[in-house]
Amino acid sequence: MKHLISVSRLKKRLENGQNNTVIVDVRFQLDDPDAGRKMYLKGHLPGAVYMDLDKDLSARTEKHGGNHPLPDLKMFAAKVGNIGVDNDTTVVIYDQGNEMFAARLWWLLESIGHEKVYILEGGYHRWVEEGNEVTGEIPSLKAKEFQAVLQSENTVNMEEVKEKTETNTAVLIDSRAPERYQGKTEPLYRKAGHIPGAVNYFWKDLLADDGTWKKEEDLEQHFSDLSKDDEIIVSCGSGVSACPNILALKSAGFTNVKLYPGSFSDWISYDENEVEADG
């Protein structure tokens, strides 16, 4: 996959003095919002900066918009500049392993027009497993200016989801675990089930048995029931685990792929919206 970078390749890049590289640590735990920052302070890749899902990669939660609304993209672009990223900077993002938070930042950076973005295959765990050093030292940052080119056609709102699913003019994907999609369990929200008409593609099924990302040909097979001519809307609980599916769909050759940022948590914030559950 073109948006992945191996530990060995990143290590060579750093050793060869390719200095216009910014490494971003996005480790996070939904059930303990402070855990990721604590892990970063305890040890991170040399030179890495930390970006927080709640504080940096999301806006404040309101009545509608879901549990992790998108940040204002112009403000986000300014924040990206403040950590030393301009349009020529290569950004490498890592999570604890191959988790969903790295893909969220990848998607946000793509949404402001940045193309030189990679996710570290295997994340922090793989870096350490291969014997590389970590540090608790906080890097000094030199701010740069990032010129954003906002991608305005890559999201849909609740009304558009409702209209497109009712008229069968788009395919809606739910990226959550099957038991949550089916409504058998719901650890986060007051309603269980899924948006009517959504089909389930659990994001963790993008990973092979050894936890690595599947190859592009395997991803094409994974999504073989979908047509590349269709508009694909990707959702989840709050617009985070949808992002690995978007990364994978694009790697498999799908081009008309959009995020429903509010996802299920936004959908159920409207009392009139129905949900479906299996069994």
Accessible surface in RSA format (square Angstrom, percent):
REM  Atomic radii and reference values for relative SASA: ProtOr
REM  Chains: A
REM  Algorithm: Lee & Richards
REM  Probe-radius: 1.40
REM  Slices: 20
REM RES _ NUM      All-atoms   Total-Side   Main-Chain    Non-polar    All polar
REM                ABS   REL    ABS   REL    ABS   REL    ABS   REL    ABS   REL
RES MET A   1    42.11  21.8   0.77   0.5  41.33  98.4   2.16   1.8  39.95  52.9
RES LYS A   2   147.53  72.0 127.67  78.3  19.86  47.3  82.49  74.2  65.04  69.3
RES HIS A   3    27.95  15.3  27.95  19.4   0.00   0.0  19.81  20.4   8.14   9.5
RES LEU A   4    22.80  12.7  16.49  11.8   6.31  15.9  16.53  11.6   6.26  16.9
RES ILE A   5     3.89   2.2   2.53   1.9   1.36   3.3   3.89   2.8   0.00   0.0
RES SER A   6    49.22  41.6  44.17  59.0   5.04  11.6  38.34  81.6  10.88  15.2
RES VAL A   7     4.57   3.0   1.64   1.5   2.93   7.1   1.64   1.4   2.93   8.0
RES SER A   8    61.30  51.8  56.49  75.4   4.80  11.1  37.08  79.0  24.21  33.9
RES ARG A   9   119.96  50.4 117.69  60.0   2.27   5.4  50.67  69.2  69.29  42.0
RES LEU A  10     0.00   0.0   0.00   0.0   0.00   0.0   0.00   0.0   0.00   0.0
RES LYS A  11    84.42  41.2  84.27  51.7   0.15   0.4  41.59  37.4  42.83  45.6
RES LYS A  12   132.58  64.7 132.13  81.1   0.46   1.1  75.99  68.4  56.59  60.3
RES ARG A  13    51.37  21.6  49.65  25.3   1.72   4.1   7.16   9.8  44.21  26.8
RES LEU A  14    66.14  36.8  46.87  33.5  19.27  48.4  49.25  34.6  16.89  45.4
RES GLU A  15   122.04  70.1  83.52  63.2  38.52  91.7  46.76  90.4  75.28  61.5
RES ASN A  16   112.03  77.3  79.72  77.0  32.31  77.8  21.88  52.7  90.16  87.1
RES GLY A  17    40.80  50.3   0.00   N/A  40.80  50.3  24.04  66.0  16.77  37.6
RES GLN A  18    83.66  46.8  74.47  54.4   9.20  21.9  32.01  68.1  51.65  39.2
RES ASN A  19   134.95  93.1 106.98 103.4  27.97  67.3  37.98  91.4  96.96  93.7
RES ASN A  20    56.01  38.6  47.49  45.9   8.52  20.5  35.07  84.4  20.93  20.2
RES THR A  21    19.64  14.0   0.80   0.8  18.84  44.9   0.80   1.1  18.84  28.5
RES VAL A  22    20.76  13.7  18.24  16.5   2.52   6.1  20.76  18.0   0.00   0.0
RES ILE A  23     6.27   3.6   5.10   3.8   1.17   2.8   5.10   3.7   1.17   3.2
RES VAL A  24     1.21   0.8   1.21   1.1   0.00   0.0   1.21   1.1   0.00   0.0
RES ASP A  25     0.00   0.0   0.00   0.0   0.00   0.0   0.00   0.0   0.00   0.0
RES VAL A  26     1.33   0.9   0.45   0.4   0.88   2.1   0.45   0.4   0.88   2.4
RES ARG A  27     5.27   2.2   5.18   2.6   0.09   0.2   0.21   0.3   5.06   3.1
RES PHE A  28    12.10   6.1   1.99   1.2  10.10  26.3   1.99   1.2  10.10  28.9
RES GLN A  29    73.33  41.0  69.60  50.9   3.73   8.9  24.12  51.3  49.21  37.3
RES LEU A  30    69.79  38.9  45.53  32.6  24.26  61.0  46.05  32.3  23.74  63.9
RES ASP A  31   130.52  91.4  92.44  92.0  38.08  90.0  51.11 120.3  79.41  79.2
RES ASP A  32    59.13  41.4  56.97  56.7   2.16   5.1  14.76  34.7  44.37  44.3
RES PRO A  33    63.39  46.2  62.53  57.0   0.86   3.1  62.53  51.6   0.86   5.4
RES ASP A  34    78.71  55.1  77.71  77.4   1.00   2.4  10.05  23.7  68.66  68.5
RES ALA A  35    11.01  10.1   8.54  13.2   2.46   5.6  10.72  15.1   0.28   0.8
RES GLY A  36     0.00   0.0   0.00   N/A   0.00   0.0   0.00   0.0   0.00   0.0
RES ARG A  37    90.71  38.1  90.71  46.2   0.00   0.0  40.12  54.8  50.58  30.7
RES LYS A  38   134.47  65.6 127.91  78.5   6.55  15.6  81.85  73.7  52.62  56.0
RES MET A  39    51.57  26.7  47.18  31.2   4.39  10.5  31.50  26.8  20.07  26.6
RES TYR A  40     9.83   4.6   9.83   5.6   0.00   0.0   7.89   5.9   1.94   2.4
RES LEU A  41    97.41  54.2  84.46  60.4  12.95  32.6  84.46  59.3  12.95  34.9
RES LYS A  42   188.88  92.1 155.48  95.4  33.40  79.5 107.67  96.9  81.21  86.5
RES GLY A  43     4.57   5.6   0.00   N/A   4.57   5.6   3.90  10.7   0.67   1.5
RES HIS A  44     0.00   0.0   0.00   0.0   0.00   0.0   0.00   0.0   0.00   0.0
RES LEU A  45     0.29   0.2   0.29   0.2   0.00   0.0   0.29   0.2   0.00   0.0
RES PRO A  46    45.32  33.0  39.07  35.6   6.25  22.7  39.98  33.0   5.35  33.2
RES GLY A  47    45.34  55.9   0.00   N/A  45.34  55.9  26.24  72.0  19.10  42.8
RES ALA A  48     0.00   0.0   0.00   0.0   0.00   0.0   0.00   0.0   0.00   0.0
RES VAL A  49     8.26   5.4   7.45   6.7   0.81   1.9   8.26   7.2   0.00   0.0
RES TYR A  50    23.87  11.1   3.75   2.1  20.12  52.4   3.57   2.7  20.29  25.0
RES MET A  51     3.67   1.9   3.55   2.3   0.12   0.3   2.20   1.9   1.47   1.9
RES ASP A  52     1.31   0.9   1.31   1.3   0.00   0.0   0.00   0.0   1.31   1.3
RES LEU A  53     1.38   0.8   0.58   0.4   0.80   2.0   0.58   0.4   0.80   2.2
RES ASP A  54    55.77  39.1  43.18  43.0  12.58  29.8  21.33  50.2  34.43  34.3
RES LYS A  55   124.94  61.0 103.96  63.8  20.98  49.9  87.03  78.3  37.92  40.4
RES ASP A  56    22.97  16.1  20.69  20.6   2.28   5.4   1.16   2.7  21.81  21.7
RES LEU A  57     0.44   0.2   0.44   0.3   0.00   0.0   0.44   0.3   0.00   0.0
RES SER A  58     9.33   7.9   2.00   2.7   7.33  16.9   2.00   4.3   7.33  10.3
RES ALA A  59    39.53  36.3  26.86  41.5  12.67  28.8  34.83  49.0   4.71  12.5
RES ARG A  60   204.52  85.9 183.95  93.8  20.57  49.0  69.55  95.0 134.98  81.8
RES THR A  61    76.76  54.6  57.76  58.6  19.00  45.3  41.31  55.5  35.45  53.6
RES GLU A  62   117.25  67.3 101.53  76.8  15.71  37.4  46.23  89.4  71.02  58.0
RES LYS A  63   165.91  80.9 137.94  84.6  27.97  66.6  93.25  83.9  72.66  77.4
RES HIS A  64    61.96  33.9  51.97  36.1   9.98  25.5  39.63  40.8  22.32  26.0
RES GLY A  65    26.91  33.2   0.00   N/A  26.91  33.2  24.39  66.9   2.52   5.6
RES GLY A  66     5.57   6.9   0.00   N/A   5.57   6.9   3.25   8.9   2.32   5.2
RES ASN A  67    65.32  45.0  57.32  55.4   8.00  19.3   4.84  11.6  60.48  58.5
RES HIS A  68    19.79  10.8  19.63  13.6   0.17   0.4  13.37  13.8   6.42   7.5
RES PRO A  69    18.40  13.4  17.20  15.7   1.20   4.4  18.40  15.2   0.00   0.0
RES LEU A  70    38.88  21.7  23.67  16.9  15.21  38.2  23.67  16.6  15.21  40.9
RES PRO A  71    15.81  11.5  11.16  10.2   4.65  16.9  11.86   9.8   3.95  24.6
RES ASP A  72    80.68  56.5  63.61  63.3  17.07  40.4  27.39  64.5  53.29  53.1
RES LEU A  73    34.75  19.4  29.69  21.2   5.06  12.7  29.69  20.8   5.06  13.6
RES LYS A  74   149.23  72.8 140.07  85.9   9.16  21.8  84.23  75.8  65.00  69.2
RES MET A  75   139.38  72.2 132.07  87.4   7.31  17.4 107.89  91.7  31.48  41.7
RES PHE A  76     3.77   1.9   0.00   0.0   3.77   9.8   3.40   2.1   0.37   1.1
RES ALA A  77     5.43   5.0   5.25   8.1   0.18   0.4   5.27   7.4   0.17   0.4
RES ALA A  78    60.73  55.8  46.63  72.0  14.09  32.1  58.37  82.2   2.36   6.2
RES LYS A  79    72.44  35.3  70.91  43.5   1.53   3.6  48.13  43.3  24.31  25.9
RES VAL A  80     1.43   0.9   1.43   1.3   0.00   0.0   1.43   1.2   0.00   0.0
RES GLY A  81     1.56   1.9   0.00   N/A   1.56   1.9   1.56   4.3   0.00   0.0
RES ASN A  82    91.01  62.8  84.23  81.4   6.78  16.3  20.13  48.5  70.87  68.5
RES ILE A  83    21.43  12.2  18.90  14.1   2.53   6.1  18.90  13.6   2.53   6.9
RES GLY A  84     7.41   9.1   0.00   N/A   7.41   9.1   5.58  15.3   1.83   4.1
RES VAL A  85     0.95   0.6   0.95   0.9   0.00   0.0   0.95   0.8   0.00   0.0
RES ASP A  86    35.71  25.0  35.71  35.5   0.00   0.0   9.09  21.4  26.61  26.5
RES ASN A  87    57.74  39.8  47.15  45.6  10.60  25.5  28.35  68.2  29.39  28.4
RES ASP A  88    94.29  66.1  87.41  87.0   6.88  16.3  15.93  37.5  78.36  78.2
RES THR A  89     0.00   0.0   0.00   0.0   0.00   0.0   0.00   0.0   0.00   0.0
RES THR A  90    11.45   8.1  11.45  11.6   0.00   0.0   1.50   2.0   9.96  15.1
RES VAL A  91     1.38   0.9   1.38   1.3   0.00   0.0   1.38   1.2   0.00   0.0
RES VAL A  92     0.11   0.1   0.11   0.1   0.00   0.0   0.11   0.1   0.00   0.0
RES ILE A  93     0.00   0.0   0.00   0.0   0.00   0.0   0.00   0.0   0.00   0.0
RES TYR A  94     0.08   0.0   0.05   0.0   0.03   0.1   0.08   0.1   0.00   0.0
RES ASP A  95     1.90   1.3   1.23   1.2   0.67   1.6   0.02   0.1   1.87   1.9
RES GLN A  96    69.54  38.9  69.54  50.8   0.00   0.0  35.07  74.6  34.47  26.1
RES GLY A  97    15.16  18.7   0.00   N/A  15.16  18.7  13.31  36.5   1.86   4.2
RES ASN A  98    17.25  11.9   3.42   3.3  13.83  33.3   3.89   9.4  13.36  12.9
RES GLU A  99    63.01  36.2  58.88  44.5   4.14   9.8   7.44  14.4  55.58  45.4
RES MET A 100    29.35  15.2  29.35  19.4   0.00   0.0  28.08  23.9   1.27   1.7
RES PHE A 101    11.49   5.7  11.49   7.1   0.00   0.0  11.49   7.0   0.00   0.0
RES ALA A 102     1.16   1.1   1.16   1.8   0.00   0.0   1.16   1.6   0.00   0.0
RES ALA A 103     0.43   0.4   0.35   0.5   0.08   0.2   0.35   0.5   0.08   0.2
RES ARG A 104     0.00   0.0   0.00   0.0   0.00   0.0   0.00   0.0   0.00   0.0
RES LEU A 105     1.14   0.6   1.14   0.8   0.00   0.0   1.14   0.8   0.00   0.0
RES TRP A 106     3.12   1.3   3.06   1.5   0.06   0.1   0.24   0.1   2.87   4.7
RES TRP A 107     3.34   1.3   3.34   1.6   0.00   0.0   0.62   0.3   2.72   4.4
RES LEU A 108     0.00   0.0   0.00   0.0   0.00   0.0   0.00   0.0   0.00   0.0
RES LEU A 109     3.27   1.8   3.27   2.3   0.00   0.0   3.27   2.3   0.00   0.0
RES GLU A 110    43.08  24.7  41.37  31.3   1.70   4.1  22.92  44.3  20.16  16.5
RES SER A 111     0.08   0.1   0.08   0.1   0.00   0.0   0.08   0.2   0.00   0.0
RES ILE A 112     0.23   0.1   0.00   0.0   0.23   0.6   0.00   0.0   0.23   0.6
RES GLY A 113    25.13  31.0   0.00   N/A  25.13  31.0   7.46  20.5  17.67  39.6
RES HIS A 114     6.02   3.3   2.29   1.6   3.72   9.5   0.25   0.3   5.76   6.7
RES GLU A 115   152.80  87.7 131.56  99.5  21.24  50.6  51.11  98.9 101.69  83.0
RES LYS A 116    91.53  44.7  89.82  55.1   1.71   4.1  60.51  54.5  31.02  33.0
RES VAL A 117     2.84   1.9   2.28   2.1   0.56   1.3   2.28   2.0   0.56   1.5
RES TYR A 118    52.08  24.3  52.08  29.6   0.00   0.0  13.46  10.1  38.62  47.6
RES ILE A 119     7.03   4.0   7.03   5.2   0.00   0.0   7.03   5.1   0.00   0.0
RES LEU A 120     0.65   0.4   0.00   0.0   0.65   1.6   0.00   0.0   0.65   1.7
RES GLU A 121    26.15  15.0  25.79  19.5   0.36   0.8  16.82  32.5   9.33   7.6
RES GLY A 122     6.54   8.1   0.00   N/A   6.54   8.1   5.08  13.9   1.46   3.3
RES GLY A 123     0.00   0.0   0.00   N/A   0.00   0.0   0.00   0.0   0.00   0.0
RES TYR A 124    33.89  15.8  33.89  19.3   0.00   0.0  17.73  13.3  16.16  19.9
RES HIS A 125   104.10  56.9 102.34  71.1   1.76   4.5  69.91  72.1  34.19  39.8
RES ARG A 126    57.79  24.3  57.79  29.5   0.00   0.0   7.35  10.0  50.44  30.6
RES TRP A 127     9.69   3.9   9.69   4.7   0.00   0.0   9.69   5.2   0.00   0.0
RES VAL A 128    66.57  43.8  59.08  53.5   7.49  18.0  59.08  51.3   7.49  20.3
RES GLU A 129   114.68  65.8  78.42  59.3  36.26  86.3  42.10  81.4  72.58  59.3
RES GLU A 130    94.46  54.2  62.03  46.9  32.43  77.2  33.08  64.0  61.38  50.1
RES GLY A 131    67.60  83.4   0.00   N/A  67.60  83.4  35.01  96.1  32.59  73.0
RES ASN A 132    15.76  10.9   3.76   3.6  12.00  28.9   5.14  12.4  10.62  10.3
RES GLU A 133   126.93  72.9 112.15  84.8  14.78  35.2  47.03  91.0  79.91  65.2
RES VAL A 134    56.99  37.5  36.53  33.1  20.46  49.3  36.53  31.7  20.46  55.5
RES THR A 135    35.04  24.9  27.52  27.9   7.52  17.9  22.26  29.9  12.78  19.3
RES GLY A 136    40.21  49.6   0.00   N/A  40.21  49.6  16.34  44.8  23.87  53.5
RES GLU A 137   128.60  73.8 116.09  87.8  12.51  29.8  42.72  82.6  85.88  70.1
RES ILE A 138    98.22  55.9  78.42  58.4  19.80  47.7  78.42  56.5  19.80  53.7
RES PRO A 139    31.23  22.8  16.13  14.7  15.10  54.9  24.15  19.9   7.09  44.0
RES SER A 140   115.24  97.4  82.67 110.3  32.56  75.0  55.26 117.7  59.97  84.0
RES LEU A 141    90.32  50.3  53.04  37.9  37.28  93.7  55.91  39.3  34.41  92.6
RES LYS A 142   168.02  82.0 158.36  97.2   9.66  23.0 104.83  94.4  63.19  67.3
RES ALA A 143    65.89  60.6  41.55  64.1  24.34  55.4  41.70  58.7  24.19  64.1
RES LYS A 144    78.41  38.3  59.03  36.2  19.38  46.1  48.53  43.7  29.87  31.8
RES GLU A 145   127.47  73.2 110.72  83.8  16.75  39.9  46.27  89.5  81.20  66.3
RES PHE A 146    15.82   7.9   0.00   0.0  15.82  41.2   0.00   0.0  15.82  45.3
RES GLN A 147   108.68  60.8 106.91  78.1   1.77   4.2  45.83  97.6  62.85  47.7
RES ALA A 148    39.99  36.8  10.27  15.8  29.72  67.6  10.27  14.5  29.72  78.7
RES VAL A 149    97.63  64.2  93.99  85.1   3.64   8.8  97.60  84.8   0.03   0.1
RES LEU A 150    71.45  39.8  48.25  34.5  23.21  58.3  48.25  33.9  23.21  62.5
RES GLN A 151    71.57  40.0  63.87  46.7   7.71  18.3  17.11  36.4  54.46  41.3
RES SER A 152    91.44  77.3  60.82  81.2  30.62  70.5  48.42 103.1  43.03  60.3
RES GLU A 153   132.66  76.2 124.56  94.2   8.11  19.3  62.27 120.5  70.39  57.5
RES ASN A 154    18.99  13.1  18.02  17.4   0.97   2.3  14.42  34.7   4.57   4.4
RES THR A 155    45.03  32.0  33.55  34.0  11.47  27.3   7.19   9.7  37.84  57.2
RES VAL A 156     5.12   3.4   1.29   1.2   3.83   9.2   4.04   3.5   1.08   2.9
RES ASN A 157    78.43  54.1  72.96  70.5   5.47  13.2  33.67  81.0  44.76  43.3
RES MET A 158    11.18   5.8   9.95   6.6   1.23   2.9   9.88   8.4   1.31   1.7
RES GLU A 159   100.42  57.7  95.23  72.0   5.19  12.4  60.41 116.8  40.01  32.7
RES GLU A 160    70.24  40.3  68.42  51.8   1.83   4.4  24.88  48.1  45.36  37.0
RES VAL A 161     0.00   0.0   0.00   0.0   0.00   0.0   0.00   0.0   0.00   0.0
RES LYS A 162    58.29  28.4  58.07  35.6   0.22   0.5  37.44  33.7  20.85  22.2
RES GLU A 163    91.95  52.8  88.76  67.2   3.19   7.6  52.86 102.2  39.09  31.9
RES LYS A 164    38.40  18.7  38.40  23.6   0.00   0.0   7.48   6.7  30.93  32.9
RES THR A 165    25.35  18.0  11.39  11.5  13.96  33.3   9.01  12.1  16.34  24.7
RES GLU A 166   128.99  74.1  95.68  72.4  33.31  79.3  44.31  85.7  84.68  69.1
RES THR A 167    73.22  52.1  50.06  50.7  23.16  55.2  57.24  76.9  15.98  24.2
RES ASN A 168   133.51  92.1 105.39 101.8  28.12  67.7  27.00  65.0 106.51 102.9
RES THR A 169    79.35  56.4  56.44  57.2  22.90  54.6  63.77  85.7  15.58  23.5
RES ALA A 170    13.33  12.3   0.00   0.0  13.33  30.3   2.59   3.6  10.75  28.5
RES VAL A 171    37.86  24.9  34.52  31.3   3.33   8.0  37.86  32.9   0.00   0.0
RES LEU A 172     2.57   1.4   0.14   0.1   2.43   6.1   0.14   0.1   2.43   6.5
RES ILE A 173     0.00   0.0   0.00   0.0   0.00   0.0   0.00   0.0   0.00   0.0
RES ASP A 174     2.67   1.9   2.67   2.7   0.00   0.0   0.12   0.3   2.54   2.5
RES SER A 175     0.00   0.0   0.00   0.0   0.00   0.0   0.00   0.0   0.00   0.0
RES ARG A 176     5.51   2.3   2.46   1.3   3.04   7.2   5.51   7.5   0.00   0.0
RES ALA A 177    16.70  15.4  14.62  22.6   2.08   4.7  14.62  20.6   2.08   5.5
RES PRO A 178    51.54  37.6  51.54  47.0   0.00   0.0  51.54  42.5   0.00   0.0
RES GLU A 179    80.81  46.4  80.23  60.7   0.58   1.4  28.06  54.3  52.75  43.1
RES ARG A 180    38.90  16.3  38.90  19.8   0.00   0.0  12.38  16.9  26.52  16.1
RES TYR A 181    29.97  14.0  29.97  17.1   0.00   0.0  12.55   9.4  17.43  21.5
RES GLN A 182    46.26  25.9  45.83  33.5   0.43   1.0   1.67   3.6  44.59  33.8
RES GLY A 183    21.14  26.1   0.00   N/A  21.14  26.1   0.81   2.2  20.34  45.5
RES LYS A 184   149.18  72.8 110.05  67.5  39.13  93.2  70.33  63.3  78.85  84.0
RES THR A 185    61.78  43.9  53.62  54.4   8.16  19.4  35.68  47.9  26.10  39.5
RES GLU A 186    32.75  18.8   5.72   4.3  27.03  64.4   6.08  11.8  26.67  21.8
RES PRO A 187    96.38  70.2  54.59  49.8  41.79 151.9  67.51  55.7  28.87 179.4
RES LEU A 188    89.64  49.9  58.37  41.8  31.27  78.6  63.18  44.4  26.47  71.2
RES TYR A 189    29.16  13.6  10.51   6.0  18.65  48.5  12.80   9.6  16.36  20.2
RES ARG A 190   155.36  65.2 109.53  55.8  45.83 109.1  79.54 108.7  75.82  46.0
RES LYS A 191    57.42  28.0  52.24  32.1   5.18  12.3  42.49  38.2  14.93  15.9
RES ALA A 192    36.62  33.7  23.73  36.6  12.90  29.3  23.73  33.4  12.90  34.2
RES GLY A 193     0.00   0.0   0.00   N/A   0.00   0.0   0.00   0.0   0.00   0.0
RES HIS A 194     5.09   2.8   5.09   3.5   0.00   0.0   1.35   1.4   3.74   4.3
RES ILE A 195     2.97   1.7   2.94   2.2   0.02   0.1   2.94   2.1   0.02   0.1
RES PRO A 196    37.15  27.1  33.76  30.8   3.39  12.3  34.08  28.1   3.07  19.1
RES GLY A 197    53.52  66.0   0.00   N/A  53.52  66.0  35.59  97.7  17.93  40.2
RES ALA A 198     5.21   4.8   0.45   0.7   4.77  10.8   0.45   0.6   4.77  12.6
RES VAL A 199    61.59  40.5  60.50  54.8   1.10   2.6  61.59  53.5   0.00   0.0
RES ASN A 200    43.26  29.8  16.56  16.0  26.70  64.3  10.35  24.9  32.91  31.8
RES TYR A 201    29.52  13.8  26.59  15.1   2.93   7.6  21.03  15.8   8.50  10.5
RES PHE A 202    41.06  20.5  39.17  24.3   1.89   4.9  39.17  23.7   1.89   5.4
RES TRP A 203    13.40   5.4  13.40   6.5   0.00   0.0   5.62   3.0   7.78  12.6
RES LYS A 204   104.96  51.2  97.00  59.5   7.96  18.9  41.55  37.4  63.41  67.5
RES ASP A 205    66.55  46.6  62.49  62.2   4.06   9.6  12.57  29.6  53.98  53.8
RES LEU A 206     0.39   0.2   0.39   0.3   0.00   0.0   0.39   0.3   0.00   0.0
RES LEU A 207    33.53  18.7  22.43  16.0  11.10  27.9  22.43  15.8  11.10  29.9
RES ALA A 208    38.56  35.5  28.71  44.3   9.85  22.4  32.27  45.5   6.29  16.7
RES ASP A 209   163.85 114.8 123.00 122.4  40.85  96.6  45.67 107.5 118.18 117.9
RES ASP A 210   107.46  75.3  73.28  72.9  34.18  80.8  50.52 118.9  56.94  56.8
RES GLY A 211    32.82  40.5   0.00   N/A  32.82  40.5  27.56  75.6   5.26  11.8
RES THR A 212    30.45  21.7  30.45  30.9   0.00   0.0  20.68  27.8   9.77  14.8
RES TRP A 213    11.11   4.5   5.01   2.4   6.10  14.3   4.27   2.3   6.85  11.1
RES LYS A 214    55.68  27.2  51.68  31.7   4.00   9.5  23.68  21.3  32.00  34.1
RES LYS A 215   132.01  64.4 131.24  80.5   0.77   1.8  77.00  69.3  55.01  58.6
RES GLU A 216    65.10  37.4  63.20  47.8   1.90   4.5  16.53  32.0  48.57  39.7
RES GLU A 217   122.15  70.1 109.86  83.1  12.29  29.3  59.49 115.1  62.66  51.2
RES ASP A 218    68.80  48.2  64.78  64.5   4.02   9.5  10.60  24.9  58.20  58.0
RES LEU A 219     0.00   0.0   0.00   0.0   0.00   0.0   0.00   0.0   0.00   0.0
RES GLU A 220    83.44  47.9  76.15  57.6   7.29  17.4  15.39  29.8  68.05  55.6
RES GLN A 221   128.30  71.7 122.02  89.2   6.28  14.9  46.98 100.0  81.32  61.7
RES HIS A 222    44.72  24.4  23.94  16.6  20.78  53.1  21.51  22.2  23.21  27.0
RES PHE A 223     0.45   0.2   0.00   0.0   0.45   1.2   0.00   0.0   0.44   1.3
RES SER A 224    68.45  57.8  36.88  49.2  31.57  72.7  31.48  67.0  36.96  51.8
RES ASP A 225   132.73  93.0  97.60  97.1  35.14  83.1  27.15  63.9 105.58 105.3
RES LEU A 226    22.47  12.5   8.95   6.4  13.52  34.0  11.36   8.0  11.10  29.9
RES SER A 227    47.62  40.2  38.54  51.4   9.08  20.9  34.03  72.5  13.59  19.0
RES LYS A 228    91.01  44.4  75.60  46.4  15.41  36.7  55.44  49.9  35.57  37.9
RES ASP A 229   136.98  96.0 104.76 104.3  32.22  76.2  32.76  77.1 104.23 103.9
RES ASP A 230    57.21  40.1  52.91  52.7   4.30  10.2   6.38  15.0  50.83  50.7
RES GLU A 231    20.55  11.8  16.41  12.4   4.14   9.9   3.93   7.6  16.61  13.6
RES ILE A 232     0.45   0.3   0.45   0.3   0.00   0.0   0.45   0.3   0.00   0.0
RES ILE A 233     0.00   0.0   0.00   0.0   0.00   0.0   0.00   0.0   0.00   0.0
RES VAL A 234     0.00   0.0   0.00   0.0   0.00   0.0   0.00   0.0   0.00   0.0
RES SER A 235     1.30   1.1   1.30   1.7   0.00   0.0   0.00   0.0   1.30   1.8
RES CYS A 236     1.40   1.1   1.22   1.4   0.17   0.4   0.00   0.0   1.40   1.5
RES GLY A 237     6.51   8.0   0.00   N/A   6.51   8.0   4.59  12.6   1.93   4.3
RES SER A 238    10.11   8.5   8.25  11.0   1.86   4.3   0.02   0.0  10.10  14.1
RES GLY A 239     0.00   0.0   0.00   N/A   0.00   0.0   0.00   0.0   0.00   0.0
RES VAL A 240     4.34   2.9   4.34   3.9   0.00   0.0   4.34   3.8   0.00   0.0
RES SER A 241    11.16   9.4  10.28  13.7   0.88   2.0   4.27   9.1   6.88   9.6
RES ALA A 242     0.00   0.0   0.00   0.0   0.00   0.0   0.00   0.0   0.00   0.0
RES CYS A 243     0.00   0.0   0.00   0.0   0.00   0.0   0.00   0.0   0.00   0.0
RES PRO A 244     0.02   0.0   0.02   0.0   0.00   0.0   0.02   0.0   0.00   0.0
RES ASN A 245     0.00   0.0   0.00   0.0   0.00   0.0   0.00   0.0   0.00   0.0
RES ILE A 246     0.70   0.4   0.70   0.5   0.00   0.0   0.70   0.5   0.00   0.0
RES LEU A 247     0.00   0.0   0.00   0.0   0.00   0.0   0.00   0.0   0.00   0.0
RES ALA A 248     0.00   0.0   0.00   0.0   0.00   0.0   0.00   0.0   0.00   0.0
RES LEU A 249     0.00   0.0   0.00   0.0   0.00   0.0   0.00   0.0   0.00   0.0
RES LYS A 250    62.96  30.7  47.78  29.3  15.17  36.1  24.62  22.2  38.33  40.8
RES SER A 251    14.63  12.4   0.00   0.0  14.63  33.7   3.47   7.4  11.16  15.6
RES ALA A 252     1.18   1.1   0.00   0.0   1.18   2.7   1.12   1.6   0.06   0.2
RES GLY A 253    37.11  45.8   0.00   N/A  37.11  45.8  26.90  73.8  10.21  22.9
RES PHE A 254     7.23   3.6   4.89   3.0   2.34   6.1   4.89   3.0   2.34   6.7
RES THR A 255   117.56  83.6  92.55  93.8  25.01  59.6  72.63  97.6  44.94  67.9
RES ASN A 256    60.62  41.8  54.05  52.2   6.57  15.8  21.45  51.6  39.17  37.9
RES VAL A 257     8.15   5.4   0.00   0.0   8.15  19.6   0.00   0.0   8.15  22.1
RES LYS A 258    36.76  17.9  36.42  22.3   0.34   0.8   8.73   7.9  28.03  29.9
RES LEU A 259     0.00   0.0   0.00   0.0   0.00   0.0   0.00   0.0   0.00   0.0
RES TYR A 260     2.31   1.1   2.31   1.3   0.00   0.0   2.31   1.7   0.00   0.0
RES PRO A 261    19.91  14.5  19.71  18.0   0.20   0.7  19.71  16.3   0.20   1.2
RES GLY A 262     4.66   5.7   0.00   N/A   4.66   5.7   1.31   3.6   3.35   7.5
RES SER A 263     0.00   0.0   0.00   0.0   0.00   0.0   0.00   0.0   0.00   0.0
RES PHE A 264     0.95   0.5   0.90   0.6   0.05   0.1   0.90   0.5   0.05   0.2
RES SER A 265     9.77   8.3   1.51   2.0   8.25  19.0   1.60   3.4   8.17  11.4
RES ASP A 266     7.79   5.5   7.79   7.8   0.00   0.0   0.28   0.7   7.51   7.5
RES TRP A 267     9.38   3.8   9.38   4.5   0.00   0.0   9.38   5.0   0.00   0.0
RES ILE A 268     6.95   4.0   6.95   5.2   0.00   0.0   6.95   5.0   0.00   0.0
RES SER A 269    22.95  19.4   9.50  12.7  13.45  31.0  15.11  32.2   7.84  11.0
RES TYR A 270    45.70  21.3  43.48  24.7   2.22   5.8  24.76  18.6  20.94  25.8
RES ASP A 271   115.53  80.9  94.38  93.9  21.15  50.0  35.23  82.9  80.30  80.1
RES GLU A 272   120.42  69.1  90.34  68.3  30.08  71.6  62.05 120.0  58.37  47.7
RES ASN A 273     4.91   3.4   0.00   0.0   4.91  11.8   2.34   5.6   2.57   2.5
RES GLU A 274   132.99  76.4 124.44  94.1   8.55  20.3  46.21  89.4  86.78  70.9
RES VAL A 275    47.61  31.3  23.51  21.3  24.10  58.1  23.51  20.4  24.10  65.4
RES GLU A 276    77.91  44.7  74.07  56.0   3.84   9.1  29.53  57.1  48.38  39.5
RES ALA A 277    59.15  54.4  30.05  46.4  29.10  66.2  30.05  42.3  29.10  77.1
RES ASP A 278    68.36  47.9  58.53  58.3   9.84  23.3  27.70  65.2  40.66  40.6
RES GLY A 279   122.46 151.0   0.00   N/A 122.46 151.0  77.57 212.9  44.89 100.5
END  Absolute sums over single chains surface
CHAIN  1 A    12990.4      10258.7       2731.7       6401.7       6588.6
END  Absolute sums over all chains
TOTAL         12990.4      10258.7       2731.7       6401.7       6588.6
